[in-house]
Amino acid sequence: MTRDDLFNINAGIVRDLITGVAETCPKAFVLIISNPVNSTVPIAAEVMKKAGVFDPKRLFGVTTLDVVRAETFVQDITGERDPSKTVIPVIGGHSGETIVPLFSQAKPAVKIPADKLGPLVKRVQFGGDEVVQAKGGAGSATLSMAYAGFRYSPVPWLKAMTEAILKSLHRFTESVIQAAQGQSNIVEPSFVYLPGVSGGDAIAKETGVDFFSVPIELGPSGAEKAQNVLSSVSSEEKQLLEACKTGLKGSIDKGVEFITKSPDTK
């Protein structure tokens, strides 16, 4: 199943669900994980704008899985068995080359041999394809597949991958709830509407796109601040960012136009 297939299936579903949110619970925190996230989050934003209830701080594209993959896959190089002990920012979007893992900003620092960096980056970017291939092309790396794979898969790498999907969903949701309850110093990656989040304007200007995933400081009102990590990227990561921005622009425009140019939009 291609990203275009996913768009054709999910775009209308997300539109209709968010229409319901706008009508019945416009102040809800909305976490979008339906792929392609690079397009479905802009769809959600446009629906909320049309309804006059859009609050950028309360709309999140869930990209935590990309961070979980980066922090998990790097274990093969570092030997660290606990992913939670390594923090690796992942920015950009949530598919293929729009995913940009910043291994140069890992904490603690990790030393990755030059010949292993490229394959590692590619695996983070296209890790979902491993799950799709395991399903024989019958769908994407969805939650149901994650649960089934986690419980029943005899293949270690698939079990680890699907466990990562489950953990990423739980991690981000729990973080939003904890921040809403007043806990501080909670930072998670998210694909957000930059102009509506503090610190986002500078990132939008630098990337040329309004939606982008960066580390977000969460608080009671949602996305309190976008952290700009672009100034410290390596030369290799700058090249990845160029490809990322090109891919993102098309995906974002596709989502926006699905609402603004659809005569039957609710």
VOMAR-604724 format. One line per 3 residues: their letters; for each residue y, z, x of C-alpha. Coordinates in Angstrom, 3 decimals, always signed. Last residue first. Example, Ala and Ser with C-alpha at 12.3 -4.5 7.8 and 13.67 -1.06 7.14 Angstrom:
BEGIN
sa> -1.060,+7.140,+13.670 ~ -4.500,+7.800,+12.300
END
This chain:
BEGIN
ktd> +19.562,+5.343,-18.411 ~ +19.602,+2.311,-16.152 ~ +18.651,-0.775,-18.183
psk> +21.262,-3.085,-16.657 ~ +20.113,-2.267,-13.130 ~ +22.763,-3.130,-10.536
tif> +24.117,+0.352,-9.801 ~ +20.750,+2.071,-10.068 ~ +18.424,-0.128,-8.018
evg> +21.469,-1.033,-5.941 ~ +21.663,+2.483,-4.504 ~ +17.989,+2.521,-3.587
kdi> +18.043,-0.888,-1.921 ~ +21.249,-0.022,-0.085 ~ +19.595,+3.074,+1.375
sgk> +16.545,+1.113,+2.521 ~ +18.608,-1.654,+4.117 ~ +20.904,+0.754,+5.933
lgt> +18.004,+2.888,+7.116 ~ +16.230,+0.129,+8.996 ~ +19.281,-0.828,+11.030
kca> +20.152,+2.801,+11.709 ~ +16.646,+3.597,+12.956 ~ +16.492,+0.601,+15.288
ell> +19.714,+1.782,+16.927 ~ +18.482,+5.372,+16.947 ~ +15.354,+4.458,+18.884
qke> +17.524,+2.956,+21.603 ~ +19.597,+6.134,+21.740 ~ +16.341,+8.108,+21.997
ess> +15.411,+6.298,+25.199 ~ +18.834,+7.045,+26.685 ~ +18.458,+10.723,+25.804
vss> +20.100,+12.411,+22.832 ~ +22.607,+15.215,+23.389 ~ +25.580,+13.997,+21.380
lvn> +23.441,+13.187,+18.354 ~ +22.490,+16.769,+17.503 ~ +25.119,+17.213,+14.794
qak> +24.036,+20.117,+12.590 ~ +24.673,+19.563,+8.898 ~ +26.071,+22.605,+7.125
eag> +25.614,+24.588,+3.926 ~ +22.859,+22.564,+2.291 ~ +21.930,+24.738,-0.684
spg> +24.480,+26.972,-2.423 ~ +22.759,+30.201,-1.363 ~ +22.339,+28.952,+2.228
lei> +20.561,+26.374,+4.346 ~ +21.702,+25.106,+7.738 ~ +20.482,+21.528,+7.941
pvs> +18.815,+19.889,+10.950 ~ +19.368,+16.154,+10.583 ~ +18.104,+13.475,+8.208
ffd> +20.531,+10.734,+7.257 ~ +22.200,+9.370,+4.149 ~ +25.770,+8.073,+4.339
vgt> +25.105,+5.497,+7.056 ~ +27.216,+4.195,+9.967 ~ +25.522,+6.499,+12.464
eka> +28.627,+7.916,+14.167 ~ +30.794,+7.998,+11.065 ~ +28.015,+9.523,+8.978
iad> +27.433,+12.167,+11.647 ~ +31.128,+13.071,+11.740 ~ +31.258,+13.262,+7.938
ggs> +28.197,+15.503,+7.754 ~ +29.681,+18.634,+9.273 ~ +29.929,+20.295,+5.867
vgp> +27.763,+18.434,+3.358 ~ +28.975,+15.947,+0.764 ~ +29.747,+13.085,+3.133
lyv> +26.226,+13.414,+4.633 ~ +24.097,+12.763,+1.562 ~ +20.917,+14.435,+2.790
fsp> +17.582,+13.704,+4.439 ~ +16.462,+17.166,+5.508 ~ +15.505,+19.100,+8.624
evi> +15.325,+22.878,+8.243 ~ +17.541,+25.725,+9.423 ~ +17.486,+29.264,+8.026
nsq> +19.874,+31.633,+9.800 ~ +20.517,+33.712,+6.670 ~ +18.497,+35.089,+3.783
gqa> +20.549,+35.266,+0.596 ~ +18.092,+34.525,-2.177 ~ +19.043,+30.841,-2.128
aqi> +18.176,+30.798,+1.579 ~ +14.705,+32.194,+0.864 ~ +14.135,+29.666,-1.903
vse> +15.240,+26.722,+0.258 ~ +13.046,+27.941,+3.138 ~ +10.011,+28.374,+0.883
tfr> +10.342,+24.820,-0.374 ~ +10.673,+23.485,+3.169 ~ +7.668,+25.323,+4.568
hls> +5.346,+24.761,+1.629 ~ +5.798,+21.014,+1.677 ~ +5.467,+20.876,+5.475
kli> +2.340,+23.039,+5.464 ~ +0.555,+20.813,+2.970 ~ +1.341,+17.668,+4.932
aet> +0.286,+19.331,+8.201 ~ -3.087,+20.289,+6.692 ~ -3.527,+16.610,+5.912
mak> -3.019,+15.671,+9.537 ~ -5.258,+18.441,+10.896 ~ -8.102,+17.490,+8.543
lwp> -7.644,+13.853,+9.479 ~ -7.801,+14.682,+13.195 ~ -10.918,+16.861,+12.751
vps> -12.959,+14.372,+10.672 ~ -15.347,+16.243,+8.343 ~ -12.724,+15.997,+5.564
yrf> -13.404,+18.210,+2.570 ~ -10.768,+20.862,+2.118 ~ -7.828,+19.513,+4.125
gay> -8.514,+15.936,+3.148 ~ -8.645,+16.786,-0.530 ~ -5.436,+18.780,-0.331
ams> -3.604,+16.133,+1.640 ~ -4.851,+13.350,-0.580 ~ -3.497,+15.210,-3.584
lta> -0.195,+15.737,-1.766 ~ +0.208,+12.076,-0.903 ~ -0.329,+10.214,+2.347
sga> -0.071,+6.812,+0.678 ~ -2.391,+4.709,-1.416 ~ -5.587,+2.677,-1.565
ggk> -5.241,+1.133,+1.885 ~ -8.776,+2.181,+2.828 ~ -7.949,+5.852,+2.325
aqv> -8.430,+6.537,+6.042 ~ -5.982,+3.718,+6.681 ~ -3.385,+5.452,+4.517
ved> -3.970,+8.718,+6.390 ~ -3.499,+7.069,+9.772 ~ -0.472,+5.214,+8.392
ggf> +1.226,+8.524,+7.770 ~ +1.372,+9.105,+11.512 ~ +3.579,+6.038,+11.934
qvr> +6.734,+7.567,+13.374 ~ +5.053,+10.593,+14.961 ~ +2.335,+8.363,+16.418
kvl> +4.922,+5.920,+17.704 ~ +6.837,+8.680,+19.480 ~ +3.651,+9.907,+21.161
pgl> +2.650,+6.379,+22.204 ~ +6.074,+5.872,+23.825 ~ +6.193,+9.264,+25.551
kda> +2.743,+9.078,+27.130 ~ +3.465,+6.712,+30.031 ~ +6.659,+8.563,+30.876
pik> +4.862,+11.902,+31.193 ~ +6.141,+14.485,+28.671 ~ +7.587,+17.728,+29.996
vap> +8.453,+20.085,+27.152 ~ +11.547,+22.258,+26.891 ~ +11.204,+25.417,+24.833
kaq> +12.699,+24.286,+22.595 ~ +12.505,+20.506,+22.372 ~ +15.791,+18.629,+22.754
sfl> +14.469,+15.752,+24.880 ~ +11.600,+15.435,+22.401 ~ +14.087,+14.176,+19.844
pvi> +11.810,+12.554,+17.274 ~ +13.484,+9.549,+15.588 ~ +11.982,+8.436,+12.271
teg> +13.694,+5.237,+11.073 ~ +11.068,+3.310,+13.056 ~ +8.357,+4.120,+10.556
shg> +9.409,+6.082,+7.491 ~ +11.339,+9.257,+6.729 ~ +14.856,+8.689,+7.983
giv> +17.035,+9.648,+10.931 ~ +16.311,+12.894,+12.765 ~ +13.416,+14.877,+14.201
piv> +14.289,+18.066,+16.047 ~ +11.432,+19.641,+18.035 ~ +10.790,+23.388,+17.931
tks> +7.697,+24.626,+19.780 ~ +6.162,+28.050,+19.093 ~ +5.390,+27.110,+15.487
pdr> +2.988,+24.432,+16.721 ~ +0.528,+27.093,+18.029 ~ -2.079,+25.604,+20.372
egt> +0.204,+24.910,+23.328 ~ -1.683,+22.494,+25.602 ~ +1.547,+20.683,+26.420
idq> +0.249,+17.136,+26.124 ~ -2.137,+17.300,+23.171 ~ +0.169,+19.899,+21.678
vft> +2.859,+17.216,+21.337 ~ +1.013,+16.005,+18.249 ~ +1.622,+19.230,+16.324
ear> +5.358,+19.723,+16.919 ~ +6.019,+16.042,+16.288 ~ +3.827,+16.004,+13.187
vvd> +5.428,+19.154,+11.784 ~ +8.868,+17.665,+12.409 ~ +7.940,+14.482,+10.549
ltt> +6.454,+16.561,+7.727 ~ +9.747,+18.391,+7.293 ~ +11.368,+15.218,+5.979
vgf> +11.962,+16.408,+2.413 ~ +14.921,+14.480,+0.990 ~ +17.235,+17.134,-0.375
lrk> +19.773,+17.251,-3.200 ~ +21.522,+20.561,-3.893 ~ +24.360,+20.344,-1.364
pdf> +25.179,+16.831,-2.526 ~ +26.171,+18.130,-5.981 ~ +26.067,+15.239,-8.448
vga> +26.784,+16.242,-12.042 ~ +28.866,+13.367,-13.411 ~ +25.892,+11.681,-15.094
kkm> +26.497,+8.499,-13.149 ~ +26.733,+10.547,-9.957 ~ +23.412,+12.258,-10.727
vea> +21.697,+8.893,-11.156 ~ +23.305,+7.607,-7.955 ~ +22.137,+10.639,-5.970
aip> +18.572,+10.356,-7.240 ~ +18.419,+6.683,-6.276 ~ +19.890,+7.522,-2.847
vts> +17.029,+10.052,-2.430 ~ +14.458,+7.481,-3.575 ~ +15.463,+4.890,-0.971
nvp> +14.952,+6.612,+2.405 ~ +12.369,+8.805,+0.647 ~ +10.101,+5.756,+0.207
nsi> +8.255,+7.699,-0.933 ~ +8.344,+10.598,-3.374 ~ +9.263,+13.754,-1.439
ilv> +12.540,+14.590,-3.152 ~ +13.586,+18.237,-3.391 ~ +16.145,+18.895,-6.133
fak> +17.803,+22.315,-6.189 ~ +18.732,+22.825,-9.813 ~ +22.355,+22.896,-10.958
pct> +21.972,+19.874,-13.241 ~ +19.196,+21.529,-15.285 ~ +18.776,+19.724,-18.624
eav> +20.597,+16.397,-18.581 ~ +20.848,+15.777,-14.852 ~ +17.262,+16.937,-14.344
gti> +16.038,+14.576,-17.058 ~ +17.868,+11.668,-15.459 ~ +16.339,+12.822,-12.183
ldr> +12.870,+12.353,-13.638 ~ +13.714,+8.921,-15.038 ~ +15.195,+7.595,-11.807
vig> +12.366,+9.097,-9.728 ~ +9.756,+7.355,-11.887 ~ +11.668,+4.090,-11.844
ani> +11.860,+4.042,-8.062 ~ +8.288,+5.270,-7.596 ~ +6.148,+2.253,-8.417
nfl> +8.288,-0.591,-7.100 ~ +9.350,+1.523,-4.142 ~ +5.770,+2.401,-3.250
ddr> +4.776,-1.251,-3.339 ~ +7.765,-2.118,-1.155 ~ +6.709,+0.627,+1.269
tm> +3.336,-1.089,+1.505 ~ +0.000,+0.000,+0.000
END
